[in-house]
């Protein structure tokens, strides 16, 4: 019995290997490469850029891999018919091929990247919604203000006067302008089938344009690790017809919840796996305060920290005030009068140990020390 099992065991090994390979193929078949199957014109152009860049790089990678195998086989030790030239060190033709081919590919990649970078600039308004479909005059993009919270997404629709959490709904074939910021740490808004990724940062405002050309339900997430709840910082993006979008907005509008300062401060607290929420009314100035980091009562807004009143360039020059570089005539050269330097004897100069001596704008040895040089050490 033992001998029969021993004889059968080797026969089972190929079957196990085949089953393992089949299981691996089935697992890979379940993968969905959403980046390469986009639903919006911007994402389509980005996927094309990826494909062409890969093809150009394979023009070098594939020949190098093939030649590596070819050389290893041709000049193996057992092949006595292969030529043996230990003193060979140069070939002009080979050098031209080795250097010219990569140079041409780098030039092509550079041109492709330069054009793609400018065409797909996330801050650049869309010129079309699809190939051959330019945006008609008077068509405004849908404004969506985005705030990345810990660990959820807040979407504010200023035109509709509503807001949602972890749910994004946009009309099909209409450009969308995302204006984004963060409540605490950096995140990245990413809807792979719609457009690329752009960071959200506290105290700053970033912009991303995108469009979806077919209706459906598409996954969105953060592309930047931001803490314990990052794995569940996802949301669904629904692309619907314009009429369906108006119905949805009207439905959210009937919600009794309002997004004001107090509600936002509660929403801002860290939480995970938050279900979609709708707010039927919003504070129009809330997003601006989030960007300026002054939602909390009593907090000074960042935009007001530089000066208490109007900007220096917005008021006339005062008497005795030095002329700024931006207000000088082209004929005026040289340095202006230093009005901030202390004049005369610095306070406390003759007072050893006085707090006034901390003023280092005028270094002068106090009189008692000058009278007794031995104390200088």
Residue pairs with C-beta under 8 A, 6 or more apart in sequence:
34 192
34 193
34 218
34 219
35 43
35 46
35 47
35 50
35 192
36 47
36 50
36 51
37 193
38 44
38 46
38 47
38 192
38 193
38 194
39 193
39 194
39 212
39 213
39 214
39 216
39 218
39 239
40 193
40 194
40 195
40 210
40 211
40 212
40 213
41 126
41 128
41 129
41 130
41 131
41 211
41 213
42 120
42 126
42 194
42 195
42 196
42 209
42 210
42 211
43 192
43 193
43 194
43 195
43 196
43 210
45 116
45 119
45 120
46 116
46 120
46 195
46 196
49 112
49 113
49 116
49 120
52 112
53 109
53 112
53 113
56 105
56 108
56 109
56 112
57 105
57 109
59 101
59 105
60 101
60 102
60 105
73 79
74 82
75 82
76 82
118 124
120 196
122 195
122 196
122 198
122 206
122 207
122 208
122 209
123 207
123 209
124 209
125 141
125 175
125 177
125 209
126 135
126 141
126 175
126 209
126 210
126 211
127 134
127 135
128 134
128 135
129 135
129 173
129 174
129 175
129 211
129 213
130 173
130 213
133 173
135 175
139 174
139 175
141 174
141 175
141 176
141 177
141 209
142 157
142 159
142 170
142 171
142 174
142 175
142 176
142 177
143 157
143 158
143 159
143 177
143 179
144 155
144 156
144 157
144 168
144 170
144 176
144 177
144 178
144 179
145 155
145 156
145 157
145 158
145 178
145 179
145 180
145 287
146 153
146 154
146 155
146 156
146 178
146 179
146 180
146 181
146 189
146 200
147 153
147 154
147 156
147 180
147 181
147 182
147 183
147 200
147 287
147 290
148 154
148 180
148 181
148 182
148 183
148 187
148 189
148 200
148 222
148 226
148 233
149 183
149 184
149 267
149 268
150 183
150 184
150 185
150 226
150 227
150 229
150 268
150 269
150 270
150 271
151 222
151 226
151 227
151 228
151 229
151 230
151 232
151 233
151 270
151 271
151 272
151 274
152 165
152 166
152 233
152 235
152 267
152 271
152 274
153 165
153 166
153 168
153 189
153 220
153 222
153 233
153 235
154 163
154 164
154 165
154 267
155 163
155 164
155 165
155 167
155 168
156 162
156 163
156 259
156 282
156 286
156 287
157 163
157 164
157 249
158 282
158 284
158 287
160 249
160 252
160 253
161 253
161 281
161 282
161 284
162 249
162 252
162 253
162 255
162 278
162 279
162 280
162 281
162 282
163 259
163 278
163 279
163 282
164 252
164 276
164 277
164 278
164 279
165 267
165 274
165 276
165 277
165 278
166 234
166 235
166 236
166 274
166 275
166 276
166 277
167 235
167 236
167 238
167 276
167 277
167 278
168 191
168 220
168 235
168 236
168 237
168 238
169 237
169 238
169 240
169 245
169 248
169 249
170 176
170 212
170 237
170 238
170 239
170 240
170 245
171 239
171 240
171 241
171 242
171 244
171 245
172 212
172 213
172 214
172 215
172 239
172 240
172 241
172 242
173 211
173 212
173 213
174 211
174 242
175 209
175 210
175 211
176 194
176 209
176 210
176 211
176 212
177 207
177 208
177 209
178 189
178 198
178 207
178 208
178 209
178 210
179 205
179 206
179 207
179 287
180 189
180 198
180 200
180 205
180 206
180 207
180 208
181 200
181 201
181 202
181 203
181 204
181 205
181 206
181 287
181 290
181 291
182 200
182 201
182 202
183 202
183 268
183 290
184 202
184 268
185 202
185 226
185 227
186 199
186 200
186 201
186 202
186 224
186 226
187 199
187 200
187 222
187 223
187 224
187 226
187 233
188 197
188 198
188 199
188 200
188 222
188 223
188 224
189 197
189 198
189 200
189 208
189 220
189 222
189 223
190 196
190 197
190 220
190 221
190 222
190 223
191 210
191 218
191 219
191 220
191 237
192 218
192 219
193 212
193 218
193 237
194 210
194 211
194 212
194 218
194 220
194 237
195 208
195 209
195 210
195 211
196 208
197 223
198 206
198 207
198 208
199 206
199 224
200 206
202 293
203 291
203 292
203 293
203 302
204 291
205 291
212 218
212 237
212 239
214 239
215 239
215 240
215 241
216 238
216 239
217 236
217 237
217 238
217 239
218 236
218 237
218 238
218 239
219 234
219 235
219 236
219 237
220 234
220 235
220 236
220 237
221 233
221 234
221 235
222 230
222 233
222 234
226 233
227 270
228 272
229 270
229 271
229 272
229 273
232 272
232 273
235 276
236 276
238 248
240 248
251 278
252 278
252 279
252 280
253 280
253 281
254 280
255 278
255 279
255 280
256 280
257 263
257 277
257 278
257 279
257 280
258 279
258 280
258 281
258 282
258 283
259 267
259 279
259 281
259 282
259 283
259 286
260 282
260 283
260 286
261 283
261 286
261 289
261 295
261 297
263 279
264 286
264 290
264 295
265 295
265 296
268 295
286 295
289 295
289 301
292 301
292 302
292 303
293 299
293 301
293 302
294 300
294 301
294 302
309 315
312 324
313 324
313 326
313 327
317 323
317 327
320 339
321 339
322 336
322 337
322 339
323 332
323 336
341 361
342 359
342 361
342 362
345 364
346 356
346 357
346 359
346 361
346 362
346 364
347 354
347 356
347 359
348 354
348 355
348 356
348 357
348 359
349 357
349 364
349 366
349 367
350 366
350 367
350 368
351 357
351 366
352 366
352 368
352 369
357 366
365 376
368 375
369 375
369 376
